[in-house]
Amino acid sequence: MAVLTPSTTGSLAPRERLLAVAARLFGERGLDPVTTREICAAAGVNPGAIHYHFGDKDGLYREVLRLPIQALSQELQGFDAPELSLHEAIRRFLQPFLTDDDACSAQLFLREMQAPSAIFLESVARDVAPIFERFVGLLARHAGMAEPTPALVQLAMGLQAMAHDYAMSRPLMDAFYPGLLADDPRLEQTGRRLADWGCALVEFERQRHANR
């Protein structure tokens, strides 16, 4: 979900420089401790630039969050197309979470998942929740259910969490098990394996639902 790269901010227009620098600073320290003056100084822009482009710091933060979410939405287009197998649909849904190349956004979202801000929760409810609901609906459809059960919602959350953990915890995994993922740098094989497990768990829920 690479969007902006702070190392190239010198070649960007002022608005994009603000976004790149803000993403880095917010990811490192969170929303509240970072000041607008600090962001403007690091971006090399006029102290009033944030007000001009975004209204205020909250407006800047909303845009910092919106860009990677928008990129994710684009990557996930068509993951639940009816002609796809369950395995392929799960793989397509999980792969963007496994191959997040935007380190600043990844750090920021990890911080937000641990201590979510009101702005983050607002963005997730508006832009991410509908996509996740489509994923839950996909699992329900393949499990033969008219409506998702709580167990299927938990299953969907668990699959997404595993993909997140592989991406976020990669240095730890490499330390514990050197070479385990050496032949899978983009975690594409891992994505297929997670889809294997997802299909098996959906089948388990299908059978349990049928037996009831």
N, C-alpha and C positions, 0 to 999 in steps of 0.2 A: 504494500500500500504506500509506496514511496510517493511523497508529494513535494516536499521542499527539503533541500539539503543545506544546513547552516554553513557548511564549509564553502559554499559558492555564493554567499549572500552579497559579496562585493559586486557581482554582475547583475544583481536583481534590482528592480524598481523599488522605491521606498516602501510601498505597501507590502510587497513580497518579502523585503528584508525584515520588516516588522514581524510578519508571520513566522518566518524562519527562526529569528532570534527568540521570539516569545515562546515558540514550541520548545526550544531548548531550555530556556530558563524555567518555564512552567513545569517541564518534565523533571528538571533537576530539583526544584524546591517547592512546587505547588503554586496555586493561584495567589493566595493571600500575601506571602512574603515578598513577591516580586513587585516592584513599583513600576509605574509607567515611565518615570524619568530614567530608571535603569534600562528598561527595554529600548527606549529611544536613543540613549547614549550608546548602547551596544550595537544598535542598528545604524548609527551614524545619521540620524534624522532629527528634524526640528522637534522640540519637546511637545508641540501641539499636534504632531502627526497622527497620534493615536486617535485623538478627538476628531480630526479631519476625516480619517479613513474608516473608523469603527465606532465613533461616538464616545466610548469609554473603554476601560479595561475589560469589563464584562463582555462588551461587544467584540473586542479583540479575541477574548478567550473562546467565545462561541464560534468564531470563524476558525480558530486554531483547531477546535474539535470537529467542526463541520467538514473540513477538507479531507482528512483520512476516512471519515465515515462515508463521504460521498464517493471516494475512491473504492472503498469496500463495496458499496452498493453497486457500482459499475462492474466490479469483478464477479459479483454474485448474480448478475443478470442471467436468467434462464436456468438456474440450478435446479429448479423444481418443475422443469418442463415435463409434461406427461409422458413423452416418448422415452425419457431416460429411465434406465434401470435404477432401482433403489441404491445399489452400490455406487453407481456413477453420480447420482444426485448427492449422496452423502459426501463423496470425495470432492465434488465441486464446491459444496458448501464449506467444508473444513479447510481446503487448501489455502485460501487467502489468509487464514489465521496462522497457518504454519510457516508462511513465507513472507512475513512482514519485514521489509527492508528499511523501513523508516524508523531508525532507532529512537529519535526524539518522540515520535508519536507513540511508539511502544512503551517507552518509559512513562510518558504522561498517562496513558490509559491504564498501566499497571498501578500507578499512584492513585488514579481515580477509582479503580476497582477496590482498593483497600480502604479508601476514605472518600467516597463520592461527594462531589460538590452539587449544589442545587442546579447549577448550569449544566453539569454533566448528566444528571438524572433527567433534566428537561430534554437534552439532546437525544439521549438514549430512548426515552419514551416516544419521541416524535419520529426518529429516523432509524433506529435499530430494532425496536420492539416489533414493528410490522414484518421485518425480514425474518426475525426469529420465529414469529408466529407462523409464517409460511413454512419454515423448516419443521416445526411441530406438526403442522397440518400434513406435510409430506409423510412423516413417519406414521401418523394416524392412518392415512390412506393405505399405506402398504401393510399396516397391521390389521386392516379390515375393520376399522372403527369409524363410525360416523362423526364422533367427537373425540378429541384427545383426552386421555386419562391423566391424572396427576403423575402416574408412573412414566408416561411417555414424555411429559414436560420435563421430568427429572432426567430422563434418558437424553433428551435433546440438549439440556444444559450440561450433562456429563460429557457428551461427545465434544461439544464446543470447548469445555474446560480442558479436556485432554489436549486438544489442538493448541489452545493457548499455552498450556504448560510446556509442551514440547518447544514452542518458540521462545517463551520467556525463560525457561530453565535450561536452555541448551548448554551454557557454560558449566552448570552443575552436573548435567548428564555426562558431558565430556570428561569431567574430572572423576566422576564415580566409575564410569565405564569407558575408558579411552578406546577409541576406534569403533564403538558400537554403531555410530551413525556416520562413519567416515565415508562410506560409499553412498551416502544419501544427503549430500550437502543442501539440497533444496527441500528435503523432507518429503519428496514425492512418493517414495516407497512407504514412508510412514503414513502418509495420507491414505494410500490404498489399504494399508493394514488397519487403520482406524475405521475405514469404511467396511472392511471385513467384519470387524467386531460390531460395528453398528448394525449391520444386516443380521448378525446372529442374535443380537439383543432385541431387535424389532421382531424377529421370528419368535423369540421367547415370549414377548408381550402379546403377540398375536395368538399363540397357543393358550396362554393363560386367560386371555379375554374370551376365547372360544369355549374354554372349559367352564367358564362361569355362566 
